[in-house]
Amino acid sequence: MLMKPQRSQQPDSTSAHRNLSVTHTQVYQGHLPPPDMLQHFNAIDPTFANRIVVMAEKEQKNRHENETRVTKNIVRMSFIGIICAFLSVIIMSGLVFFALWTGASTAASAIAVGAIAAVASVFILFKRRSQMAVVKQ
């Protein structure tokens, strides 16, 4: 059932205009403002838009250089880790064979078990860290 509003419920036309406010908000996403905003910047100073574009290009170049540098460092550290792991396996194998050659089979078995336990623990810890990283994301 629709009711017709009463005269006293309608606001006074002068008070309605006094409380009226208009807000205009413009939002953009990215490194560069939209073209119409760049045009307004050029109205202030003819070099503003060009300087903003140059700034964005430098920022992008810097970001790409940093990503390239980080990627190269990750590859370098992985390679160094592989080399160190290979050298440690060679050294441990040499120690085991030297202990066996000199007749110290107990020492040889202790070195071999220790090396195997160290390698296994590294793999287990790496697997746990990667699983925790997946869970956190």
C-alpha positions in Angstrom: 0.0 0.0 0.0 1.5 3.3 -1.1 1.1 6.3 1.1 1.1 9.8 -0.2 3.8 11.8 1.6 2.5 14.6 3.8 3.4 18.2 3.2 5.4 18.5 6.4 7.7 15.6 5.5 9.0 17.2 2.3 12.2 19.3 2.9 12.2 23.0 2.3 13.7 23.7 -1.1 16.2 26.3 0.3 17.5 23.9 3.0 17.9 21.1 0.5 20.2 23.3 -1.7 22.3 24.4 1.3 23.3 20.9 2.3 24.1 19.7 -1.2 27.7 18.9 -2.0 29.2 17.3 -5.1 32.5 15.3 -5.1 34.3 14.3 -8.2 37.1 11.7 -7.8 39.3 10.4 -10.6 41.5 7.5 -10.0 44.1 5.9 -12.3 46.3 2.9 -11.9 49.8 2.6 -13.3 52.8 4.7 -13.8 51.4 7.2 -16.2 48.3 9.4 -15.8 45.7 9.3 -18.5 46.2 11.6 -21.5 43.8 14.2 -20.5 45.6 14.7 -17.2 48.9 14.9 -19.0 47.4 17.6 -21.2 46.4 19.5 -18.0 50.0 19.2 -16.7 51.3 20.6 -20.0 49.0 23.6 -19.5 50.9 24.3 -16.3 54.3 23.7 -17.8 54.9 22.4 -21.4 57.6 20.0 -20.2 55.7 18.3 -17.4 54.1 15.5 -19.5 57.4 14.7 -21.2 59.2 14.6 -17.9 56.6 12.3 -16.4 56.9 9.9 -19.3 60.7 10.0 -19.1 60.5 9.3 -15.4 58.2 6.3 -16.0 60.5 4.9 -18.7 63.6 5.3 -16.3 61.7 3.5 -13.5 60.7 0.6 -15.8 64.3 0.3 -17.1 65.6 0.3 -13.5 63.0 -2.4 -12.5 64.0 -4.6 -15.4 67.7 -4.2 -14.6 67.1 -5.1 -11.0 65.1 -8.2 -12.0 67.8 -9.3 -14.4 70.4 -8.8 -11.7 68.4 -10.8 -9.1 67.9 -13.6 -11.7 71.6 -13.7 -12.5 72.5 -13.9 -8.8 70.0 -16.7 -8.2 71.5 -18.7 -11.1 75.0 -17.9 -9.8 74.2 -19.0 -6.3 72.6 -22.2 -7.5 75.6 -23.0 -9.6 78.0 -22.3 -6.7 75.8 -24.5 -4.5 76.0 -27.4 -7.0 79.8 -27.1 -7.3 80.2 -27.1 -3.5 77.9 -30.1 -3.1 79.8 -32.0 -5.8 83.1 -31.1 -4.1 81.9 -32.2 -0.7 80.7 -35.5 -2.1 84.1 -36.0 -3.7 85.9 -35.2 -0.5 83.7 -37.4 1.6 84.1 -40.3 -0.9 87.9 -39.8 -0.8 87.9 -39.8 3.0 85.8 -43.0 3.1 88.1 -44.7 0.5 91.2 -43.6 2.4 89.8 -44.9 5.7 89.0 -48.2 4.0 92.4 -48.4 2.5 94.1 -47.8 5.8 91.9 -50.5 7.5 89.7 -48.1 9.5 86.4 -49.6 8.5 84.6 -48.1 11.5 85.8 -44.6 10.7 84.8 -45.2 7.0 81.3 -46.2 7.9 80.9 -43.3 10.4 82.0 -40.8 7.6 79.7 -42.4 5.1 76.7 -42.5 7.5 77.4 -38.9 8.5 77.6 -37.7 4.9 74.4 -39.5 3.9 72.6 -38.1 7.0 73.7 -34.6 6.1 72.6 -34.8 2.6 69.2 -36.3 3.6 68.7 -33.6 6.2 69.3 -30.9 3.7 66.7 -32.4 1.3 64.2 -32.8 4.1 64.7 -29.2 5.3 64.4 -27.9 1.8 61.2 -29.8 1.2 59.7 -28.5 4.5 60.6 -24.9 3.7 59.1 -25.1 0.2 55.9 -26.7 1.6 55.7 -23.9 4.2 56.2 -21.3 1.6 53.3 -22.8 -0.5 51.1 -22.8 2.6 51.9 -19.2 3.5 50.9 -18.0 0.0 
